[in-house]
Amino acid sequence: MMVVRGVRGAITVDENSKEEIVHRTEELLRAIVTVNKIQTNDIASAIFTVTDDLNAEFPAVAARKLGWIHIPLLCSREIPVPGSLGMCVRVLLHINTDKNPEEIVHVYLRDARKLRPDIGTPEQDKYYVSDSQT
């Protein structure tokens, strides 16, 4: 039975530039759809957030570059919690799938791996995907 499930992901960028935000967001989205075997038609919507230090481009531009033309996309700011990770793009994809929640792989790349301090290695949590696994 098909249901809507969420897939989380995050990646850090090196600089606040259009090119870097789009490039890194595209890298993140490709990793998420590859590891979860998601077809574009199965994506219901995507919500992106960026930290306050990123404002040169909307991360949704990367999704449009991937051909996500008819998918509702939304960009917003992440809550600026003191001491939190900066230069970070986060995404929540809503997908139509027959997978169980434990089969969904959430993808954290580059310094965004710090967002999940409970995860030390891929063996400790199957929902962790490092750069070397994508």
ABEGO torsion letter per residue (X at the ends): XBBBBBBBBBBBBABBBAAAAAAAAAAAAAAAAAAAGBBAAABABBBBBBBAABAABBAAAAAAAAGBAABBBBBBBBBBBBGBBBGBBBBBBBBBBABBAAABBBBBBEAAAAABAABABAAABAABBBAAAX
